[in-house]
C-alpha cells in the first residue's frame, strides 16, 4: 500500500496544527535560570510537542544566599567542598568586606570584624 497525496496532506496538516498549538502554550514562554527562551516558531520547540517543558524555579544561587557564612579571622579562606567527593581546593581572598563565595560549591565566607 503506497501513501497517496491525500494521506501526505493529512500528515502535513496535522504537523502544522501541532506547531500552531505550541504557540498558545504558556510553558514555552518561561525563562530558564540560564536565560533561555525561544521564539514561537523556533525549531527547538519541536521537542516539547508531546510533553510539557519543565522549568525549575528553585535556582541554586537564590538558596546559596540564605546559608549562613563561615566566619574566619584569616585573610584567605580555603574550601575543598568537604567530604570524599569534594572539589579542587579553592583559595578565597577575604580582604574586601562582605561575603565571598566558593566558585564550586557556593559556600560563603566572611572575615571576622575586629
C-alpha positions as CSV (number, residue, x, y, z in Angstrom):
1,X,0.0,0.0,0.0
2,X,1.5,3.3,-1.1
3,X,0.8,6.6,0.6
4,X,-1.4,8.8,-1.5
5,X,-1.3,12.5,-1.9
6,X,-4.3,12.7,0.3
7,X,-2.6,10.9,3.3
8,X,0.6,13.1,2.8
9,X,-1.5,16.2,3.0
10,X,-3.3,15.0,6.2
11,X,0.1,14.4,7.9
12,X,1.3,17.8,6.8
13,X,-1.9,19.4,8.1
14,X,-1.6,17.7,11.5
15,X,2.0,18.9,11.8
16,X,1.0,22.5,11.1
17,X,-1.7,22.3,13.7
18,X,0.7,21.0,16.3
19,X,3.0,23.8,15.6
20,X,0.2,26.3,15.9
21,X,-0.9,24.8,19.2
22,X,2.6,25.2,20.6
23,X,2.3,28.9,20.2
24,X,-0.5,29.1,22.8
25,X,1.3,27.1,25.5
26,X,2.5,29.2,28.4
27,X,5.2,26.8,29.5
28,X,7.2,27.6,26.4
29,X,7.5,31.3,27.3
30,X,9.0,30.7,30.7
31,X,12.6,31.8,31.1
32,X,15.1,29.3,32.4
33,X,17.8,30.0,35.0
34,X,20.3,30.5,32.2
35,X,18.1,33.0,30.4
36,X,16.9,30.7,27.6
37,X,13.6,31.4,25.9
38,X,13.0,30.8,22.3
39,X,10.7,32.4,19.7
40,X,7.4,30.8,19.0
41,X,8.4,29.5,15.6
42,X,11.9,28.2,16.7
43,X,12.6,24.7,15.6
44,X,13.9,23.8,19.1
45,X,10.3,24.0,20.5
46,X,9.5,20.8,18.5
47,X,10.9,18.6,21.3
48,X,8.1,19.9,23.5
49,X,5.4,18.9,21.1
50,X,4.3,15.9,23.1
51,X,5.5,16.9,26.6
52,X,5.4,19.8,28.9
53,X,8.5,21.9,29.2
54,X,9.6,21.9,32.9
55,X,11.4,24.9,34.2
56,X,13.0,24.7,37.7
57,X,12.0,27.7,39.8
58,X,14.5,26.8,42.6
59,X,17.7,28.4,41.4
60,X,20.8,27.4,43.3
61,X,22.1,30.9,43.7
62,X,18.9,32.0,45.4
63,X,19.4,29.4,48.1
64,X,23.1,30.0,48.4
65,X,22.5,33.4,49.8
66,X,20.3,32.0,52.6
67,X,23.1,29.9,54.1
68,X,25.0,31.4,57.0
69,X,28.6,32.4,56.1
70,X,31.6,30.7,57.7
71,X,33.3,33.5,59.7
72,X,37.1,33.3,59.9
73,X,39.9,35.6,61.2
74,X,42.3,34.7,58.4
75,X,42.7,36.8,55.2
76,X,42.5,33.7,53.0
77,X,39.7,31.1,53.3
78,X,40.3,27.6,51.9
79,X,37.4,25.5,50.6
80,X,37.7,21.9,49.4
81,X,34.0,21.0,49.3
82,X,34.0,18.8,52.4
83,X,33.8,15.1,52.3
84,X,35.3,12.5,50.0
85,X,33.6,13.8,46.9
86,X,34.6,17.5,47.3
87,X,36.1,19.7,44.6
88,X,39.6,21.1,43.9
89,X,40.9,23.3,46.7
90,X,39.8,26.9,46.2
91,X,41.6,29.8,47.9
92,X,39.3,32.8,48.6
93,X,40.7,36.2,49.4
94,X,38.7,38.0,52.2
95,X,40.4,41.4,52.1
96,X,37.3,43.2,50.8
97,X,34.4,43.5,53.2
98,X,31.2,41.4,52.7
99,X,30.6,37.8,51.7
100,X,32.8,35.9,49.3
101,X,31.6,32.7,47.7
102,X,33.4,29.5,46.6
103,X,33.1,29.1,42.9
104,X,32.5,25.4,43.1
105,X,30.1,24.8,46.0
106,X,28.8,28.3,46.7
107,X,29.8,28.2,50.4
108,X,30.1,31.7,51.7
109,X,33.0,33.1,53.8
110,X,33.3,36.3,55.8
111,X,36.3,37.9,57.6
112,X,35.8,38.4,61.3
113,X,35.3,42.1,62.2
114,X,37.9,43.4,64.6
